[in-house]
Amino acid sequence: MVEIEEQKTIQTKIQVILAITLAVVLITSIDAQTDRNSTQDKGNAEILNNQAVELYDIGNFDGAIRLLREAIVLRPDFAAAFGNRGAAFYRSGKIKEAAVAL
């Protein structure tokens, strides 16, 4: 009887250790995925900014503004996208929006 209780205790301890190990693996995996997503978002924001500059250069200011908004959502610290958005607002005649954008 004592042996059965000891086996149950050991099994419970093993289950707890496995649960903790699984939690650590999952957390590590989530952190790694977040890092990859962050890097990908930065790259996508730069692509959107570059595409917006191309639209700006051909006079499609509204299209540029739309892409720059997307870039800023992906990367809220992207100063170039904010500046470009302000310039696109200004060139499209939206002076108030330009002032707020900058």
N, C-alpha and C positions, 0 to 999 in steps of 0.2 A: 504494500500500500504506500509506503514511504517512497519507494522507487518510482511509482506512477506519478506521485505528486512532484517529485524532483524532475522527472521527464517533462511534465507539463510546465514547470517553471522554466526549464531550459528552453522549451519550445516557445514560450511567451517571450523570453529574452531575445531569442533569435528573430522572432517576428518583429519585435521593436527595433532591433538593429537593422533588419532589412528595410523596414519602413523609413527609418532615418536615412539610410543610404540612398533609397529611392528618392526621398525628398531632396537630398543634396544634389543628386544627379539632375533632377528636374530643374532645380533652381539654377544650377550651372548652365544647363541647356538654354533656359530662358534668357539668362544674362548674355550668353553668346549670340543668341538670335537677336536680341535687342541691339547689341553692338553692330551686327551685320546690317540690321534695318537702318540704324543711324547713319552708317557709312553709305548705304544705298540712297537714303533720303538726301544726303548732302550732294551726291553725284547727280541725282535726278533734279535737284534744285538748280544746280549749275547748268544742266542741259536746258531746263526750262528758261533760265535767265538768258542763255545764249540764243535760244530760239526767239525769245522776246526781243532781243537786240536786233535780230534779223528783221522781225516784223516792224520794229520801230524805224529801221533804216529805209524801209519801203513805204513808210507813212501809215502803216496799220497800227495806230496807237491803241485802239480798243483791244485788238488782239494781243498786243504786247502787255497791256495792263492785266488782261485775264491770265496770261501765262505767269506774269510776275506775282500775281496774287497766289497762284498755286505754288510757286517757288518759295514764297515767304511762309506759307503754311507748312511746307516741308522743313524749312530751315529759318526759324524766326530771328536768327542772329545774322542773316545774310544781308549785310549793309549794301552791297552792290545792287541787289534786287530792289531794296527800298529806294535807293537813289534813282535807279532806272525807272521804277514805277512813278516816282515824282516827276521825272523828266517827261515821261509819256503822258501823264496827266496834263502837265504844262503845255506840251506841244498840241494836245487835243483841245486846248482851250478851257480845261477844267482847273482853273487857277486855285480855287478853294481846296479842291481835292489834292492838288499838288503840294500846297502848303502843309496840309495835314499829313500827307504821305511821307514827307521828309521829317 
